């Protein structure tokens, strides 16, 4: 076990201030790459080593199982084994399993495996014809309503954008029937776990007493992502006590659509007037030009920290030798396929320069942008893996489309390729114009539209059968296992990760910011997404955009490029300044 002095010696001055503030309210405003996990774990271990904390009475909360496992592993290495490091849901479910037999009797109801399936049964009961993508969007509305702490009546009055093709009355009826079916089947969903745990602590004094006796000291990571429901549960776990340390970065709030609110982080010093507030702004991850770009993008935004590029400690980070002046590059391309091929060429140069494939990532706004990348990387013989999502040809809607296209190609001949393919895809929900808003319905349309984009790229005179043969070959080629590989990921799924070289593609109006980000708050969230993407890069950061989208629509460079002071030229492939 590390000694208290050793634990503090591994921290920079600001991290050490946070580590030594073991009692009372503490707020760590931790920018990207500033070593917040190190600060959190050393703080907890220091509290245990000094006898201020009993490990079993510390609850460390985060938002993903991966982050919780990392916390546990680091704490174990520092001699603080026994700390409860879990997600909000895992902690609540553990308590629910313990107290349910005492309070209600019997075992906790089983968890709903799929909201979409139950909603499908609800639609049948209501005699509504609703496709799978729309059901997924309704499921998202259920989750948002519950984590926001709204009743169905309050939800109906909230003026939320509705899932495509459904009225407010139908959305509310689907949610009501979903809840009825859940009760009839004795099931609960993930949001119910939090609600039931909170309800027990609120209404059962014996439960509250046992919870407060078990846990005395609280640490909450990624506090900017807390929803109203999670915040309510945290307050109940605290029970009026004040030994809580929250850690977060308002500039990385990218889940507002799911109920996350950075207000709780930014207002923490107001709620706790005597809080110790520590700003972690030494960035140990990224080269100075990358840090400068991140600062420029977020300048003047609420809660934005000003990062400074720091030299990484030898005992913390091992990195490839850096040149003195690494560049942040910008390239402009005529279309998305040429952009993907340009990125593939740059990756080949980086691989030849000795950058490991696993230290290279290509990030984008929506999953369908990966389709052209998969083609270009495949052509270049560059192995890749998808992080946090399926490969394009493994998406359910794409697999369904390929099956129907193949079947139709056997019986249809002589028609123009565009008409043949579009007729099949229209039967699956494709249209010339995209649906309003985001969500699963929009994702499905984007996937089908990407297939139409492949039609535009097909050589003149390609037959329907030859086109579907080519699609099958592409699908088969993307099932080969890879080990050392470039990572493809959406900006959302890249949060918390880092690579030596990062390529951010699709920096055009309509992609980033996304086309349906019409309001200021929505556009500001798009800005934060780009900030997350920029700060994933350690040394090399390449930005790019294309003048035309899938199927020939014109695009303009993202407004964020101008804010970054980056200029583009009409000459494709020319590097901007």
DODO-34214 format. One record per residue (C-alpha): y, x, z; residue number from 0; residue in one letter. Coordinates in Angstrom, 3 decimals, always signed. Each point is the difference from the previous one (the first is absolute). Layout:
# residues N
[[Y, X, Z], NUM, A]
...
END
This chain:
# residues 577
[[+0.000, +0.000, +0.000], 0, X]
[[+3.467, +1.316, -0.935], 1, X]
[[+2.408, +0.769, +2.837], 2, X]
[[+3.344, -1.859, +0.216], 3, X]
[[+1.841, +3.167, -1.035], 4, X]
[[-2.251, +0.487, -3.033], 5, X]
[[+0.525, -3.605, -1.072], 6, X]
[[+3.789, +0.376, +0.072], 7, X]
[[-0.106, +3.418, -1.673], 8, X]
[[-1.412, -1.604, -3.170], 9, X]
[[+3.030, -2.263, -0.434], 10, X]
[[+3.482, +0.452, -1.410], 11, X]
[[+2.953, -0.693, +2.354], 12, X]
[[+0.389, -3.688, -0.922], 13, X]
[[-3.728, -0.693, +0.197], 14, X]
[[-0.068, +1.704, +3.400], 15, X]
[[+2.766, -2.307, +1.278], 16, X]
[[-2.112, -2.997, -0.995], 17, X]
[[-3.138, +1.517, +1.557], 18, X]
[[+1.674, +0.554, +3.341], 19, X]
[[+1.442, -3.540, +0.139], 20, X]
[[-3.199, -1.478, +1.436], 21, X]
[[+1.385, -2.958, +1.947], 22, X]
[[+2.180, -2.895, -1.056], 23, X]
[[+0.935, -1.121, -3.520], 24, X]
[[-0.051, +2.683, -2.708], 25, X]
[[+0.911, -0.379, -3.669], 26, X]
[[-1.010, +2.705, -2.461], 27, X]
[[+1.809, -0.414, -3.310], 28, X]
[[-2.314, +2.155, -2.102], 29, X]
[[+0.791, +0.726, -3.639], 30, X]
[[-2.578, +0.712, -2.681], 31, X]
[[-1.817, +3.308, +0.485], 32, X]
[[+1.531, +0.675, +3.423], 33, X]
[[-3.300, +0.301, +1.873], 34, X]
[[+0.044, -3.346, +1.768], 35, X]
[[-3.777, -0.127, +0.510], 36, X]
[[+0.176, +3.445, +1.565], 37, X]
[[+2.833, -1.179, +2.252], 38, X]
[[-1.879, -3.157, +1.015], 39, X]
[[-3.279, +1.726, +0.824], 40, X]
[[+1.589, +2.936, +1.839], 41, X]
[[+2.127, -2.432, +2.009], 42, X]
[[-3.051, -2.008, +1.103], 43, X]
[[-2.030, +3.158, +0.703], 44, X]
[[+2.923, +1.460, +1.975], 45, X]
[[+0.150, -3.189, +2.074], 46, X]
[[-3.730, +0.258, +0.745], 47, X]
[[+0.144, +3.762, +0.685], 48, X]
[[+2.860, -0.397, +2.491], 49, X]
[[-1.748, -2.866, +1.794], 50, X]
[[+2.720, -2.499, -0.958], 51, X]
[[-2.478, -1.992, -2.079], 52, X]
[[-3.595, -0.959, +0.567], 53, X]
[[-1.529, +0.176, -3.479], 54, X]
[[-1.825, -3.323, +0.316], 55, X]
[[+3.263, -1.781, +0.828], 56, X]
[[+1.777, +1.086, -3.200], 57, X]
[[+0.011, -2.296, -3.037], 58, X]
[[+1.063, +1.623, -3.282], 59, X]
[[+0.507, -2.554, -2.758], 60, X]
[[+0.250, +0.487, -3.750], 61, X]
[[-0.587, -2.000, -3.165], 62, X]
[[-3.021, +1.455, -1.798], 63, X]
[[-3.465, +1.020, +1.128], 64, X]
[[+0.523, +3.359, -1.741], 65, X]
[[+3.149, +0.704, +2.033], 66, X]
[[-1.722, -1.087, +3.212], 67, X]
[[-2.948, +2.309, -0.697], 68, X]
[[+2.386, +2.901, -0.650], 69, X]
[[+1.748, -0.669, +3.324], 70, X]
[[-3.321, -0.045, +1.873], 71, X]
[[-1.149, +3.227, -1.652], 72, X]
[[+3.213, +1.864, +0.792], 73, X]
[[+0.095, -1.290, +3.582], 74, X]
[[-3.595, +1.081, +0.525], 75, X]
[[+0.830, +3.496, -1.249], 76, X]
[[+2.923, +0.163, +2.434], 77, X]
[[-2.138, -1.024, +2.962], 78, X]
[[+1.222, -3.607, +0.250], 79, X]
[[-3.276, -1.745, -0.765], 80, X]
[[-0.236, -3.533, +1.365], 81, X]
[[+3.327, -1.291, -1.342], 82, X]
[[-0.324, -3.353, -1.779], 83, X]
[[+1.322, +0.747, -3.507], 84, X]
[[-0.494, -3.101, -2.129], 85, X]
[[+1.649, -2.392, -2.403], 86, X]
[[+1.676, -3.124, +1.368], 87, X]
[[-2.879, -2.094, -1.335], 88, X]
[[-2.735, +2.210, +1.466], 89, X]
[[+1.664, -0.016, +3.426], 90, X]
[[+0.500, -3.768, -0.049], 91, X]
[[-3.564, -0.660, -1.184], 92, X]
[[-1.419, +2.211, +2.747], 93, X]
[[+1.912, -1.957, +2.633], 94, X]
[[-0.935, -3.312, -1.600], 95, X]
[[-3.699, +0.893, +0.063], 96, X]
[[+0.291, +0.881, +3.692], 97, X]
[[+2.017, -2.988, +1.213], 98, X]
[[-1.215, -2.826, -2.273], 99, X]
[[-3.287, -0.565, +1.890], 100, X]
[[+1.944, -0.178, +3.287], 101, X]
[[+2.809, -2.270, -1.194], 102, X]
[[-1.540, -2.154, -2.726], 103, X]
[[-3.732, +0.573, +0.365], 104, X]
[[-2.498, +1.265, -2.537], 105, X]
[[+0.709, +2.650, -2.585], 106, X]
[[+3.140, +0.526, -2.065], 107, X]
[[-0.175, -1.972, -3.269], 108, X]
[[-1.017, +2.062, -3.014], 109, X]
[[+2.738, +1.456, -2.194], 110, X]
[[+0.760, -1.564, -3.371], 111, X]
[[-1.323, +2.446, -2.593], 112, X]
[[+2.189, -1.296, -2.811], 113, X]
[[+3.042, -2.250, +0.265], 114, X]
[[-0.256, -0.550, -3.740], 115, X]
[[-3.470, -1.503, +0.275], 116, X]
[[+1.021, -2.408, +2.750], 117, X]
[[+3.139, -0.898, -1.944], 118, X]
[[-2.198, -0.701, -3.017], 119, X]
[[-1.915, -2.539, +2.068], 120, X]
[[+3.331, -1.403, +1.225], 121, X]
[[+1.144, -0.427, -3.607], 122, X]
[[-3.243, -1.831, -0.811], 123, X]
[[+0.523, -2.332, +2.949], 124, X]
[[+3.540, -0.706, -1.217], 125, X]
[[-1.219, -0.323, -3.612], 126, X]
[[+2.341, +2.750, -1.159], 127, X]
[[-0.859, +2.337, -2.864], 128, X]
[[+1.177, +3.429, +1.124], 129, X]
[[-1.025, +3.366, -1.448], 130, X]
[[-1.123, +2.965, +2.103], 131, X]
[[+3.258, +1.934, -0.371], 132, X]
[[+2.051, -2.960, +1.233], 133, X]
[[-2.351, -0.410, +2.966], 134, X]
[[+0.599, +3.653, +0.888], 135, X]
[[+3.735, -0.669, -0.042], 136, X]
[[-0.433, -3.015, +2.287], 137, X]
[[-2.054, +2.216, +2.323], 138, X]
[[+2.961, +2.384, +0.072], 139, X]
[[+2.266, -2.899, +0.967], 140, X]
[[-2.326, -0.893, +2.886], 141, X]
[[+0.135, +3.572, +1.270], 142, X]
[[+3.802, +0.191, -0.316], 143, X]
[[+0.479, -3.331, +1.797], 144, X]
[[-2.229, +0.968, +2.911], 145, X]
[[+1.323, +3.520, +0.553], 146, X]
[[+3.542, -1.392, -0.234], 147, X]
[[-0.821, -2.459, +2.788], 148, X]
[[+0.759, -3.135, -2.027], 149, X]
[[-1.559, -3.430, +0.218], 150, X]
[[-0.863, -1.792, -3.237], 151, X]
[[+3.149, -2.105, +0.429], 152, X]
[[+2.136, +3.111, +0.403], 153, X]
[[-1.733, +1.613, -2.981], 154, X]
[[+0.776, -3.052, -2.150], 155, X]
[[+3.691, +0.394, +0.880], 156, X]
[[+0.091, +3.784, -0.583], 157, X]
[[+0.772, -0.114, -3.761], 158, X]
[[-2.733, +2.546, -0.775], 159, X]
[[-0.722, +0.637, -3.699], 160, X]
[[-3.119, -2.027, -0.779], 161, X]
[[-3.220, +1.177, -1.660], 162, X]
[[-0.010, -0.765, -3.717], 163, X]
[[-0.687, -3.580, -1.160], 164, X]
[[-0.098, -1.469, +3.524], 165, X]
[[+2.493, -2.301, +1.690], 166, X]
[[+1.101, +0.462, +3.605], 167, X]
[[-2.021, -3.076, +0.951], 168, X]
[[-3.140, +1.467, -1.590], 169, X]
[[+0.468, +3.405, +1.696], 170, X]
[[+0.458, -1.669, +3.390], 171, X]
[[-2.993, -2.302, -0.588], 172, X]
[[-2.185, +2.962, -0.935], 173, X]
[[+1.016, +1.784, +3.194], 174, X]
[[-0.647, -3.107, +2.125], 175, X]
[[-3.422, -0.528, -1.551], 176, X]
[[-0.810, +3.712, +0.358], 177, X]
[[+0.652, -0.267, +3.743], 178, X]
[[-2.131, -3.166, +0.233], 179, X]
[[-2.931, +1.627, -1.787], 180, X]
[[+0.319, +3.063, +2.197], 181, X]
[[-0.183, -2.142, +3.132], 182, X]
[[-2.926, -2.037, -1.338], 183, X]
[[-1.946, +3.191, -0.732], 184, X]
[[+1.032, +1.651, +3.279], 185, X]
[[+1.667, +2.922, -1.705], 186, X]
[[+3.174, +1.977, +0.637], 187, X]
[[+1.939, +2.320, -2.294], 188, X]
[[+1.628, +3.350, +0.758], 189, X]
[[+3.341, -1.576, +0.875], 190, X]
[[-1.748, -2.394, +2.385], 191, X]
[[-1.330, +3.048, +1.872], 192, X]
[[+3.558, +1.026, +0.868], 193, X]
[[+1.076, -3.584, +0.702], 194, X]
[[-2.985, -0.717, +2.262], 195, X]
[[+0.395, +3.261, +1.910], 196, X]
[[+3.700, -0.707, +0.552], 197, X]
[[-0.753, -3.572, +1.025], 198, X]
[[-2.533, +1.087, +2.621], 199, X]
[[+2.368, +2.523, +1.573], 200, X]
[[+2.825, -2.568, +0.025], 201, X]
[[-1.962, -2.875, +1.503], 202, X]
[[-2.598, +1.695, +2.196], 203, X]
[[+1.476, +1.985, +2.931], 204, X]
[[-3.391, +1.606, +0.727], 205, X]
[[-0.216, +1.312, -3.561], 206, X]
[[+3.556, +1.352, +0.145], 207, X]
[[-0.711, +1.709, +3.323], 208, X]
[[-3.116, +1.751, -1.316], 209, X]
[[+1.720, +1.113, -3.209], 210, X]
[[+2.972, +1.381, +1.927], 211, X]
[[-2.323, +1.787, +2.400], 212, X]
[[-1.949, +1.588, -2.870], 213, X]
[[+2.934, +1.256, -2.073], 214, X]
[[+3.173, +1.492, +1.465], 215, X]
[[+1.474, +2.290, -2.679], 216, X]
[[+0.561, -0.989, -3.623], 217, X]
[[+0.715, +1.910, -3.213], 218, X]
[[+0.620, -1.853, -3.273], 219, X]
[[-0.090, +1.946, -3.264], 220, X]
[[+1.602, -1.326, -3.224], 221, X]
[[+2.131, -2.330, +2.109], 222, X]
[[+2.083, -0.940, -3.052], 223, X]
[[-3.038, -1.928, -1.258], 224, X]
[[-0.336, -2.271, +3.055], 225, X]
[[-0.042, -3.737, -0.739], 226, X]
[[+1.394, -2.658, +2.375], 227, X]
[[-3.557, -0.881, +1.089], 228, X]
[[-0.919, +3.624, +0.719], 229, X]
[[+3.256, +0.497, +1.873], 230, X]
[[-0.710, -3.080, +2.120], 231, X]
[[-3.455, +1.345, +0.851], 232, X]
[[+1.422, +3.413, +0.896], 233, X]
[[+2.494, -1.647, +2.359], 234, X]
[[-2.858, -1.903, +1.650], 235, X]
[[-2.027, +3.198, +0.394], 236, X]
[[+3.026, +1.639, +1.618], 237, X]
[[+0.526, -2.962, +2.314], 238, X]
[[+3.578, +0.939, +0.820], 239, X]
[[-0.790, +3.673, +0.573], 240, X]
[[+1.977, +2.664, -1.812], 241, X]
[[-2.325, +2.929, -0.675], 242, X]
[[-0.063, -0.307, -3.765], 243, X]
[[+0.623, +2.578, -2.718], 244, X]
[[+0.651, -1.278, -3.524], 245, X]
[[-0.042, +2.220, -3.081], 246, X]
[[+1.216, -0.897, -3.461], 247, X]
[[+2.272, +0.472, -2.987], 248, X]
[[+2.044, -2.932, -1.329], 249, X]
[[+0.093, +1.695, -3.422], 250, X]
[[-3.773, -0.488, -0.283], 251, X]
[[+0.022, -3.773, +0.551], 252, X]
[[-1.927, -1.097, -3.098], 253, X]
[[-1.985, -2.995, +1.283], 254, X]
[[+2.738, -2.602, +0.547], 255, X]
[[-1.914, -2.329, -2.336], 256, X]
[[-2.818, +0.014, +2.597], 257, X]
[[+2.281, -0.726, +2.962], 258, X]
[[+0.994, +3.556, +1.041], 259, X]
[[+3.468, +0.296, +1.531], 260, X]
[[+1.889, +3.215, +0.708], 261, X]
[[+2.411, -1.913, +2.277], 262, X]
[[-2.237, +0.633, +2.990], 263, X]
[[+0.261, +3.762, -0.560], 264, X]
[[+3.731, +0.062, -0.716], 265, X]
[[+0.823, -2.344, +2.904], 266, X]
[[-2.174, +1.838, +2.545], 267, X]
[[+2.946, +1.865, +1.619], 268, X]
[[+1.805, -3.340, +0.344], 269, X]
[[-2.951, -1.667, +1.733], 270, X]
[[-0.482, +3.054, +2.225], 271, X]
[[+3.455, +1.384, +0.801], 272, X]
[[-1.456, +2.965, +1.888], 273, X]
[[-2.500, +0.944, -2.723], 274, X]
[[-0.546, +3.632, -0.892], 275, X]
[[+0.697, +0.161, -3.749], 276, X]
[[-1.239, +3.053, -1.890], 277, X]
[[+0.636, +0.663, -3.702], 278, X]
[[-2.646, +2.058, -1.788], 279, X]
[[+1.687, +1.208, -3.191], 280, X]
[[-1.547, +3.428, -0.652], 281, X]
[[-2.203, -0.564, -3.023], 282, X]
[[-2.966, +2.420, +0.023], 283, X]
[[-1.626, -1.442, -3.117], 284, X]
[[+2.315, +0.215, -2.963], 285, X]
[[+1.982, +2.655, -1.860], 286, X]
[[+3.819, -0.202, +0.264], 287, X]
[[+0.591, -1.725, -3.394], 288, X]
[[-2.481, -2.741, +0.934], 289, X]
[[+1.689, -0.497, +3.379], 290, X]
[[+3.404, -0.074, -1.695], 291, X]
[[-1.155, -2.734, -2.408], 292, X]
[[-1.338, -2.085, +2.894], 293, X]
[[+3.266, +0.324, +1.920], 294, X]
[[+2.088, -0.887, -3.051], 295, X]
[[-2.027, -3.144, -0.667], 296, X]
[[+0.313, -1.327, +3.559], 297, X]
[[+3.556, +1.102, +0.772], 298, X]
[[+1.863, -2.768, +1.826], 299, X]
[[-3.007, -2.301, +0.403], 300, X]
[[-0.554, -1.607, +3.443], 301, X]
[[-1.943, +2.304, +2.307], 302, X]
[[-0.348, +2.776, -2.607], 303, X]
[[-0.636, +3.453, +1.445], 304, X]
[[+1.403, +3.178, -1.546], 305, X]
[[-2.903, +2.360, -0.571], 306, X]
[[+0.283, +3.771, -0.009], 307, X]
[[-2.612, +2.202, -1.658], 308, X]
[[-1.694, +2.137, +2.658], 309, X]
[[-2.446, +2.865, -0.318], 310, X]
[[-3.495, -1.247, +0.844], 311, X]
[[-1.594, +1.536, +3.068], 312, X]
[[-2.936, +2.256, -0.833], 313, X]
[[-2.240, -1.796, +2.505], 314, X]
[[+0.745, -3.433, -1.457], 315, X]
[[+0.041, +0.161, -3.764], 316, X]
[[-1.630, +2.210, -2.603], 317, X]
[[+1.711, -0.340, -3.356], 318, X]
[[-0.060, +1.613, -3.413], 319, X]
[[+2.632, +2.723, -0.337], 320, X]
[[+3.259, -1.616, -1.084], 321, X]
[[+2.475, +1.327, -2.554], 322, X]
[[+3.529, +0.498, +1.286], 323, X]
[[+1.503, -2.898, -1.984], 324, X]
[[-2.605, -2.685, -0.732], 325, X]
[[+1.282, -2.681, -2.352], 326, X]
[[+0.215, -3.782, +0.051], 327, X]
[[-0.520, -0.878, -3.650], 328, X]
[[+0.757, -3.127, -2.039], 329, X]
[[-1.594, -0.862, -3.348], 330, X]
[[+0.622, -2.859, -2.372], 331, X]
[[-2.620, -1.304, -2.450], 332, X]
[[-0.006, -2.551, -2.851], 333, X]
[[-2.843, -2.115, +1.436], 334, X]
[[-2.436, -0.243, +2.909], 335, X]
[[-2.934, +1.690, -1.731], 336, X]
[[+2.138, +2.991, -1.005], 337, X]
[[+1.270, +0.129, +3.593], 338, X]
[[-3.570, +0.057, +1.289], 339, X]
[[-0.968, +2.724, -2.481], 340, X]
[[+3.098, +1.994, +0.958], 341, X]
[[-0.964, -0.206, +3.676], 342, X]
[[-3.547, +1.077, -0.876], 343, X]
[[+1.410, +3.047, -1.832], 344, X]
[[+2.107, +0.952, +3.009], 345, X]
[[-3.018, -0.360, +2.268], 346, X]
[[-1.974, +2.358, -2.252], 347, X]
[[+2.767, +2.585, +0.399], 348, X]
[[-0.102, -0.423, +3.782], 349, X]
[[-3.785, +0.330, +0.079], 350, X]
[[+0.194, +3.171, -2.090], 351, X]
[[+2.623, +1.327, +2.439], 352, X]
[[-2.515, -0.341, +2.819], 353, X]
[[+1.008, -3.299, +1.618], 354, X]
[[-3.253, -1.710, +1.115], 355, X]
[[-0.627, -3.389, -1.644], 356, X]
[[-0.258, -1.581, +3.456], 357, X]
[[+3.587, +1.162, +0.668], 358, X]
[[+1.386, -1.959, -2.983], 359, X]
[[+0.844, -3.703, -0.006], 360, X]
[[+1.460, -2.504, -2.454], 361, X]
[[+1.756, -2.919, +1.696], 362, X]
[[+1.139, -3.298, -1.503], 363, X]
[[+1.298, -3.430, +1.019], 364, X]
[[-2.808, -2.338, -1.094], 365, X]
[[-3.708, +0.476, -0.694], 366, X]
[[+0.154, -0.823, -3.690], 367, X]
[[+2.098, +3.129, -0.664], 368, X]
[[-3.168, +2.000, +0.650], 369, X]
[[-1.616, -1.237, -3.233], 370, X]
[[+1.927, +2.374, -2.294], 371, X]
[[-0.428, +2.823, +2.524], 372, X]
[[-3.767, -0.449, +0.056], 373, X]
[[-0.040, +0.223, -3.793], 374, X]
[[+2.189, +3.110, -0.123], 375, X]
[[-1.806, +1.842, +2.791], 376, X]
[[-3.333, -0.860, -1.571], 377, X]
[[+1.162, +1.404, -3.355], 378, X]
[[+1.133, +3.200, +1.724], 379, X]
[[-3.258, +0.365, +1.940], 380, X]
[[+1.795, -0.177, +3.350], 381, X]
[[-2.120, -1.538, +2.792], 382, X]
[[+1.766, -2.613, +2.128], 383, X]
[[-0.602, -2.411, +2.857], 384, X]
[[+1.702, -3.277, +0.813], 385, X]
[[+1.358, -0.312, +3.527], 386, X]
[[+0.249, -3.401, +1.632], 387, X]
[[-0.872, -2.023, -3.104], 388, X]
[[-2.603, -0.423, -2.705], 389, X]
[[+0.118, +1.724, -3.346], 390, X]
[[+1.492, -2.120, -2.749], 391, X]
[[-3.296, -0.850, -1.689], 392, X]
[[-1.544, -0.889, +3.385], 393, X]
[[+2.597, -2.676, +0.820], 394, X]
[[-1.696, -3.440, +0.136], 395, X]
[[+2.375, -1.562, -2.528], 396, X]
[[-0.493, +2.915, -2.419], 397, X]
[[-3.795, -0.123, +0.308], 398, X]
[[+0.099, -3.758, -0.663], 399, X]
[[+2.295, +0.497, -2.997], 400, X]
[[-2.248, +2.691, -1.476], 401, X]
[[-3.062, -2.216, +0.294], 402, X]
[[+1.718, -2.881, -1.776], 403, X]
[[+1.537, +2.239, -2.646], 404, X]
[[-3.405, +1.519, -0.729], 405, X]
[[-1.608, -3.424, -0.281], 406, X]
[[+2.758, -1.258, -2.295], 407, X]
[[-0.149, +3.107, -2.222], 408, X]
[[-3.611, -0.811, -0.900], 409, X]
[[+0.895, -3.374, -1.481], 410, X]
[[+3.580, +0.485, -1.234], 411, X]
[[+0.904, +2.069, -3.041], 412, X]
[[+2.734, +0.080, -2.604], 413, X]
[[+2.836, -0.935, +2.365], 414, X]
[[+2.806, +2.489, +0.741], 415, X]
[[-0.819, +2.089, +3.068], 416, X]
[[+3.073, -1.172, +1.903], 417, X]
[[-0.893, -3.675, -0.476], 418, X]
[[-3.660, +0.480, +0.895], 419, X]
[[+0.738, +1.855, +3.241], 420, X]
[[+2.980, -2.128, +1.028], 421, X]
[[-1.993, -3.229, -0.491], 422, X]
[[-2.652, +1.241, +2.437], 423, X]
[[+2.526, +1.298, +2.528], 424, X]
[[+2.041, -3.205, -0.134], 425, X]
[[-3.107, -1.859, +1.146], 426, X]
[[+0.017, +2.306, +3.046], 427, X]
[[+3.653, -0.621, +0.860], 428, X]
[[+1.918, +2.506, -2.126], 429, X]
[[+3.280, -1.072, -1.596], 430, X]
[[+2.783, +1.721, -1.914], 431, X]
[[+2.352, -0.253, +3.005], 432, X]
[[-0.895, +1.191, +3.498], 433, X]
[[-0.163, -2.429, +2.926], 434, X]
[[+2.901, +0.009, +2.431], 435, X]
[[-0.302, +2.033, +3.188], 436, X]
[[-2.680, +2.389, +1.166], 437, X]
[[-3.384, -0.452, +1.600], 438, X]
[[-3.528, -0.282, -1.359], 439, X]
[[+0.968, -2.345, -2.863], 440, X]
[[+2.486, +2.583, -1.274], 441, X]
[[-2.532, +2.829, +0.480], 442, X]
[[-2.557, -1.929, -2.065], 443, X]
[[+2.532, -0.573, -2.784], 444, X]
[[+0.943, +3.688, -0.011], 445, X]
[[-3.673, +0.977, -0.376], 446, X]
[[-0.552, -2.350, -2.923], 447, X]
[[+3.281, +1.087, -1.563], 448, X]
[[-1.186, +3.614, +0.220], 449, X]
[[-2.991, -0.953, -2.172], 450, X]
[[+2.429, -1.514, -2.497], 451, X]
[[+1.824, +3.332, +0.131], 452, X]
[[-3.220, +1.719, -1.105], 453, X]
[[-0.035, -2.321, -3.010], 454, X]
[[+3.425, +1.322, -0.992], 455, X]
[[-1.306, +3.566, +0.303], 456, X]
[[-3.097, -0.620, -2.130], 457, X]
[[+0.036, +1.579, -3.501], 458, X]
[[+0.955, -2.344, -2.804], 459, X]
[[-2.998, -1.863, -1.386], 460, X]
[[-2.056, +0.206, +3.227], 461, X]
[[-2.491, -2.867, +0.076], 462, X]
[[-0.521, -2.236, +3.025], 463, X]
[[-3.518, +1.390, +0.474], 464, X]
[[+1.200, +3.626, -0.258], 465, X]
[[+2.736, -0.732, +2.542], 466, X]
[[-2.466, -1.405, +2.546], 467, X]
[[-2.377, +2.933, -0.654], 468, X]
[[+2.832, +2.376, +0.893], 469, X]
[[+0.753, -1.981, +3.180], 470, X]
[[-3.646, +0.283, +1.052], 471, X]
[[+0.011, +3.757, -0.591], 472, X]
[[+3.121, +0.357, +2.143], 473, X]
[[-1.548, -2.101, +2.741], 474, X]
[[-3.214, +2.054, +0.009], 475, X]
[[+1.860, +3.329, +0.003], 476, X]
[[+1.835, -0.875, +3.206], 477, X]
[[-3.086, -0.250, +2.207], 478, X]
[[-0.738, +3.722, +0.145], 479, X]
[[+0.161, +1.371, +3.568], 480, X]
[[+2.581, +2.698, +0.727], 481, X]
[[+0.645, +2.294, +2.962], 482, X]
[[+3.003, +2.269, -0.565], 483, X]
[[+2.341, -2.414, -1.731], 484, X]
[[+3.591, -1.109, -0.528], 485, X]
[[+0.976, -3.061, +2.067], 486, X]
[[+1.397, -3.158, -1.606], 487, X]
[[+1.634, -2.372, +2.476], 488, X]
[[+2.577, -2.743, +0.360], 489, X]
[[+3.073, +0.853, +2.027], 490, X]
[[-1.108, -2.395, +2.732], 491, X]
[[-3.421, +1.607, +0.373], 492, X]
[[+1.461, +3.536, -0.040], 493, X]
[[+1.857, -0.471, +3.284], 494, X]
[[-1.174, +2.504, +2.591], 495, X]
[[-1.427, +2.413, -2.595], 496, X]
[[+1.349, +3.200, -1.557], 497, X]
[[-0.703, +2.298, -2.959], 498, X]
[[+1.247, +3.339, -1.309], 499, X]
[[+1.093, -1.589, -3.299], 500, X]
[[+1.005, -3.637, -0.489], 501, X]
[[+0.747, -1.803, -3.269], 502, X]
[[+1.951, -3.257, +0.348], 503, X]
[[-0.290, -2.036, -3.196], 504, X]
[[+1.599, -3.192, -1.266], 505, X]
[[+3.468, +0.571, +1.482], 506, X]
[[+1.555, -2.741, -2.104], 507, X]
[[+1.585, -3.371, +0.677], 508, X]
[[-2.822, -2.531, +0.271], 509, X]
[[-2.429, +2.429, +1.615], 510, X]
[[+2.161, +1.651, +2.669], 511, X]
[[+1.741, -2.129, +1.017], 512, X]
[[-2.639, -2.541, -0.954], 513, X]
[[+1.235, -2.808, -2.259], 514, X]
[[-0.215, -2.722, +2.646], 515, X]
[[+2.029, +1.932, +2.595], 516, X]
[[+3.067, -2.139, -0.675], 517, X]
[[+1.603, -0.076, +3.455], 518, X]
[[+1.727, +2.940, +1.669], 519, X]
[[-2.589, +0.212, +2.788], 520, X]
[[-2.838, +0.104, -2.544], 521, X]
[[+1.688, +2.730, -2.048], 522, X]
[[+0.618, +1.981, +3.176], 523, X]
[[-3.709, -0.126, +0.788], 524, X]
[[-0.646, +1.412, -3.481], 525, X]
[[+2.344, +2.858, +0.891], 526, X]
[[-2.063, +0.681, +3.117], 527, X]
[[-3.174, +0.007, -2.101], 528, X]
[[+1.488, +2.725, -2.194], 529, X]
[[+0.997, +1.927, +3.141], 530, X]
[[-3.609, -0.157, +1.188], 531, X]
[[-1.153, +1.285, -3.388], 532, X]
[[+2.489, +2.882, -0.080], 533, X]
[[-0.888, +1.141, +3.514], 534, X]
[[-3.724, +0.238, -0.818], 535, X]
[[+0.734, +3.215, -1.962], 536, X]
[[-0.242, +3.392, +1.668], 537, X]
[[+1.234, +2.291, -2.792], 538, X]
[[+0.077, -1.568, -3.463], 539, X]
[[+1.461, -3.397, -0.848], 540, X]
[[+0.099, -1.366, -3.553], 541, X]
[[+1.615, -3.338, -0.848], 542, X]
[[-0.404, -1.823, -3.304], 543, X]
[[+0.710, -3.253, -1.815], 544, X]
[[-0.648, -1.478, -3.417], 545, X]
[[+2.352, -1.820, -2.351], 546, X]
[[-2.471, -2.742, -0.848], 547, X]
[[-2.511, -1.874, +2.106], 548, X]
[[-3.391, -1.482, -0.839], 549, X]
[[+0.267, -2.007, -3.215], 550, X]
[[+3.307, +1.510, -1.125], 551, X]
[[+2.591, -1.412, +2.430], 552, X]
[[+3.039, +2.243, +0.513], 553, X]
[[+0.682, +1.536, +3.410], 554, X]
[[+2.981, +1.672, +1.618], 555, X]
[[-0.220, +2.920, +2.427], 556, X]
[[-0.208, -1.007, +3.646], 557, X]
[[+3.341, -0.389, +1.752], 558, X]
[[-1.381, +2.370, +2.636], 559, X]
[[-0.014, +2.904, -2.477], 560, X]
[[+3.776, -0.267, -0.347], 561, X]
[[+0.328, -0.058, +3.787], 562, X]
[[-2.080, +3.171, +0.143], 563, X]
[[+2.418, +1.605, -2.452], 564, X]
[[-2.728, +0.445, -2.617], 565, X]
[[+0.952, -0.417, -3.657], 566, X]
[[-2.283, -1.030, -2.818], 567, X]
[[+0.230, +0.706, -3.695], 568, X]
[[-1.051, -2.138, -2.967], 569, X]
[[-2.144, +2.904, -1.139], 570, X]
[[-3.521, -0.743, +1.268], 571, X]
[[-1.582, +2.657, +2.156], 572, X]
[[+3.254, +1.823, +0.695], 573, X]
[[+0.384, +1.013, +3.625], 574, X]
[[+3.007, -1.530, +1.731], 575, X]
[[+2.402, +1.835, +2.255], 576, X]
END
